[in-house]
Amino acid sequence: MKGVNRDMSEKSLLEKYRPHIISNLSEMIRIRSVEGPPENGKPFGEGVHQALSLALETSSELGFRTVNRDGMIGYAEYGSGKEMIAVLGHLDVVPEGKGWKYPPFGAEIHEGRMYGRGTTDDKGPTIAALWALKILADEDHRLSRRIRIIFGTNEESGFRGIRWYAANEETPIAGFTPDIHEGIVHAEKGGLHVKLDIPVEDQGKIFLDSFKAGEAVNIVPDMCEAVFRGDGPELQKWADSLGKAVGSLPLGGEVSLDGTSLVVNAIGRAAHASLPEKGENAIACLCRLLGDNPPSGSSFNAFRILSELLGDPRFGRDLGINMSDEVSGALTCNPGLASFEKGLLSVTLDIRHPVTIPGDLVITRIRERVEPLGIECTETSRAKPLHVPKDSPLIKDLSEAFHEVTGKYPEIKAIGGGTYAKALPNVVAFAPFPAGLPDLAHQADEYIDIEELISSVLIIKAAMIRLAR
Ligand SMILES: [Zn+2]
């Protein structure tokens, strides 16, 4: 009987708070919390400041202790105990972009969906966590740990807020970030950005003028363009042979000669760097085309070498880094950016390596392969892998909490992408949505299904109770 009563009160509390949850989220969506120029006490600009202030005001009205660290980060806390568990959300958003059917900061509701930037990533789940904590507090559970909701401020553009938290504030004993659309992520590959610099020698009558591709290293580039200048007749001869060869590229390209300027491009298909097999890498395509078809009488060695190293870059085979493990699968490699400056052709790789393979080993292997070829290799950034065993108490608790509310178990998976969970120890990404959400993060017409939002409150509450008891 006790269980039934508790269940009834949980449902009736949820019904009572439903309008508040929706209006609270609408208010939050109407704030354009994209990172802006810093001001005093507002390190991420006015929009992020407003969103953080609103979250903390609401938390305080609901009876929670609140802390604001000069706008770097804030949190709300409930309960007592020496140890603390955390829900890690974020209130900043990426810019709205183009192509919206409904106003991106309007929070309009159509056919049971609330539309707006941040509805799923990550204001909706963060507001749901706040109301989960409210219902939990109303029910007055006996728990042995404190529960803290951390309001992230700079997830989308650098993790600076949460890094500050990690360095200066209490580490949770366990926690989750409701910042993925389905399942539980128990393993996230390690991330490396590596820049390769290769000198391009002058070819007598033809020289390279520019080479460019990519806007972000974590996207498979869908276009790569090289411009050559030099002797007209020589360029004409080369343009003819390239023109014949360009058709053999998977998605083709274009060769156009205008007097003494030859433009060659290869077309690719964009995809996320962690899933390179879904895309077609335009840098690789263009290097193959130029490496296999040098101008007569000379060869652009740089393109031949790059074509040998990056001809099929997806799993790093020709770089000697095609490694995999059982937990997280194969290493992936995406040449995401390319440029040519002062005689040096630079290609930056986005590498995601398996969780049991150290990043240092990957770097060593690349160096061993490329340095003898005259290529300089620089590591420009690194993110450690995350691995929490599937049978750990944290994963089990989250999985059981999901099952308790929905009657089914969530998928427990490994991914190549990095989530907010990497920023704090003992935290994993967990989607508290019964049906899962469509993956609309960073896209036009981002929305959250109102029923999924409301149901997520009880799943988050169940997870909080299991972790805090
Ligand atoms: Zn997010």
Residues whose N, C-alpha, C, O or C-beta is under 5 A from the ligand:
A	BS01	ZN	D121 D122 D179
